């Protein structure tokens, strides 16, 4: 069960990373291995901090409440993300307009992301996962496993997305990535409640 929860989190938190990789590949903007690792490191830091914060919060509430509160938070985050996407006809708020305009992070128009640009992209991709990480920490998920899968997901999704994006750009995935990610978050919350 811990592995399933960690996988659901890693995939939902990194699905937008896959779509960004596709967009960058399509736009012929190259992300080197170093920049990919840098983006994954930022994801690792934000995820670790948010999960540990969630773990800390549970010490200040009754023993039987953390899992319920954490699961409820995950479900609410997922529902809110879907509502935002439907109301404003946009992708999830954590994705911004990175999908349609990935080149905005390539400020010098070099076709290659440098270190500063990669940091900004990494922050854009992970900062809105902070609340999600808090919820995960509160439900008692395995921290080490979650962090490992999150980093692997970030590294793999950007790389695979870049390769595939060079050949074609799946508009449908870009359009529904936010909804899919939100649905996985809701599923994770429900899974933690009944698990």
C-alpha positions as CSV (number, residue, x, y, z in Angstrom):
1,X,0.0,0.0,0.0
2,X,2.8,2.4,0.8
3,X,4.3,1.8,-2.7
4,X,1.0,2.5,-4.4
5,X,0.5,5.7,-2.5
6,X,4.1,6.8,-3.2
7,X,3.6,6.0,-6.9
8,X,0.3,7.9,-7.1
9,X,2.0,11.0,-5.5
10,X,5.1,10.8,-7.7
11,X,3.0,10.5,-10.9
12,X,0.5,13.2,-10.0
13,X,3.2,15.6,-8.9
14,X,5.2,15.1,-12.1
15,X,2.6,14.8,-14.8
16,X,3.0,18.4,-15.7
17,X,6.8,17.8,-15.9
18,X,6.1,15.2,-18.6
19,X,4.0,17.7,-20.6
20,X,6.7,20.3,-20.2
21,X,9.3,17.9,-21.5
22,X,7.0,17.3,-24.5
23,X,6.6,21.0,-25.1
24,X,10.3,21.7,-24.9
25,X,11.1,18.8,-27.3
26,X,8.6,20.2,-29.7
27,X,10.0,23.7,-29.5
28,X,13.5,22.2,-29.9
29,X,14.7,23.7,-26.6
30,X,17.3,21.3,-25.1
31,X,17.5,20.5,-21.4
32,X,20.9,18.9,-20.6
33,X,21.4,16.1,-18.1
34,X,22.8,18.6,-15.6
35,X,19.8,20.9,-15.9
36,X,17.4,17.9,-15.7
37,X,19.2,16.9,-12.4
38,X,18.9,20.4,-11.1
39,X,15.2,20.5,-11.8
40,X,14.8,17.2,-10.1
41,X,16.9,18.4,-7.1
42,X,14.5,21.4,-6.7
43,X,11.6,18.9,-6.7
44,X,13.3,16.8,-4.1
45,X,13.9,19.8,-1.8
46,X,10.4,21.2,-2.0
47,X,8.8,17.7,-1.6
48,X,11.0,16.8,1.4
49,X,10.4,20.1,3.2
50,X,6.6,19.9,2.6
51,X,6.4,16.3,3.7
52,X,8.4,16.9,6.9
53,X,6.2,19.9,7.6
54,X,3.2,17.6,7.3
55,X,4.9,15.1,9.6
56,X,5.5,17.9,12.1
57,X,1.9,19.1,12.1
58,X,0.6,15.7,13.2
59,X,2.3,16.1,16.5
60,X,0.0,19.0,17.4
61,X,-3.3,17.3,16.6
62,X,-5.1,14.3,18.2
63,X,-3.7,11.0,17.2
64,X,-6.7,9.8,15.2
65,X,-7.0,12.9,13.0
66,X,-3.8,13.3,11.0
67,X,-4.7,10.6,8.4
68,X,-8.2,11.9,8.0
69,X,-7.1,15.5,7.7
70,X,-4.2,14.7,5.3
71,X,-6.4,12.6,3.1
72,X,-9.1,15.3,3.1
73,X,-6.5,17.9,2.2
74,X,-5.4,15.8,-0.8
75,X,-9.0,15.4,-2.0
76,X,-9.7,19.1,-1.6
77,X,-6.5,20.0,-3.5
78,X,-7.6,17.7,-6.3
79,X,-11.1,19.1,-6.4
80,X,-10.0,22.7,-6.3
81,X,-7.5,22.1,-9.1
82,X,-10.3,20.7,-11.3
83,X,-12.7,23.5,-10.4
84,X,-10.0,26.1,-11.3
85,X,-9.3,24.4,-14.6
86,X,-13.0,24.3,-15.6
87,X,-13.9,27.8,-14.4
88,X,-11.0,29.5,-16.2
89,X,-10.6,26.9,-19.0
90,X,-6.9,26.6,-18.1
91,X,-4.7,23.8,-17.0
92,X,-4.0,23.3,-13.3
93,X,-2.7,26.4,-11.6
94,X,0.6,24.7,-10.8
95,X,1.3,24.4,-14.5
96,X,0.8,28.0,-15.4
97,X,1.3,28.6,-19.1
98,X,4.5,26.5,-19.3
99,X,2.9,24.0,-21.7
100,X,2.0,26.5,-24.4
101,X,4.9,28.9,-23.9
102,X,7.9,26.9,-22.6
103,X,10.3,29.2,-24.4
104,X,9.5,31.9,-21.9
105,X,11.9,30.2,-19.6
106,X,14.6,30.3,-22.3
107,X,15.2,34.0,-21.7
108,X,18.2,34.4,-23.9
109,X,16.5,32.5,-26.8
110,X,19.5,30.2,-27.1
111,X,17.5,27.0,-27.5
112,X,19.2,25.7,-24.4
113,X,18.2,26.1,-20.8
114,X,21.0,27.5,-18.6
115,X,21.3,27.1,-14.8
116,X,19.3,30.2,-13.9
117,X,16.5,29.4,-16.4
118,X,16.4,25.8,-15.1
119,X,16.0,27.0,-11.5
120,X,13.1,29.2,-12.5
121,X,11.5,26.3,-14.4
122,X,12.1,23.9,-11.5
123,X,10.4,26.3,-9.1
124,X,7.5,26.8,-11.4
125,X,7.0,23.1,-11.6
126,X,7.3,22.3,-7.9
127,X,6.3,25.2,-5.8
128,X,2.6,24.5,-6.1
129,X,3.1,20.9,-5.0
130,X,3.9,22.2,-1.5
131,X,0.4,21.8,-0.1
132,X,0.2,18.4,-1.7
133,X,3.4,17.4,0.1
134,X,2.0,18.5,3.4
135,X,-1.1,16.4,2.9
136,X,1.1,13.4,2.0
137,X,3.2,13.9,5.2
138,X,0.1,13.9,7.3
139,X,-1.2,10.6,6.1
140,X,2.0,8.8,7.1
141,X,3.4,7.9,3.7
142,X,6.9,6.5,3.4
143,X,9.1,9.5,3.0
144,X,12.2,7.9,1.5
145,X,10.3,5.9,-1.1
146,X,8.2,9.0,-2.0
147,X,11.3,11.2,-2.5
148,X,13.1,8.5,-4.6
149,X,10.0,8.0,-6.9
150,X,9.5,11.8,-7.1
151,X,13.1,12.4,-8.3
152,X,13.0,9.5,-10.7
153,X,9.6,10.7,-12.0
154,X,11.0,14.2,-12.6
155,X,14.2,13.0,-14.3
156,X,12.4,10.4,-16.4
157,X,9.4,12.5,-17.4
158,X,11.4,15.4,-18.7
159,X,13.8,13.1,-20.6
160,X,11.1,11.0,-22.2
161,X,8.9,14.0,-22.9
162,X,11.8,15.7,-24.7
163,X,12.4,12.6,-26.9
164,X,8.8,12.2,-27.8
165,X,8.2,15.9,-28.2
166,X,10.8,16.1,-30.9
167,X,8.6,13.9,-33.1
168,X,5.1,15.1,-32.3
169,X,3.1,17.1,-29.7
170,X,0.2,15.3,-28.1
171,X,-2.4,18.1,-27.7
172,X,-4.8,15.9,-25.9
173,X,-2.3,15.1,-23.1
174,X,-1.5,18.8,-22.8
175,X,-5.2,19.6,-22.6
176,X,-6.1,17.1,-19.9
177,X,-2.9,16.8,-17.9
178,X,-4.2,19.0,-15.2
179,X,-7.5,17.0,-14.9
180,X,-5.6,13.7,-14.9
181,X,-3.2,14.9,-12.2
182,X,-6.1,16.2,-10.1
183,X,-8.0,13.0,-10.4
184,X,-4.9,11.1,-9.2
185,X,-4.6,13.3,-6.2
186,X,-8.2,12.7,-5.3
187,X,-7.8,9.0,-5.8
188,X,-4.7,9.1,-3.5
189,X,-6.7,10.8,-0.8
190,X,-9.6,8.3,-1.0
191,X,-7.1,5.4,-1.1
192,X,-5.4,6.7,2.1
193,X,-8.8,7.1,3.9
194,X,-10.0,3.6,3.1
195,X,-6.5,1.9,3.1
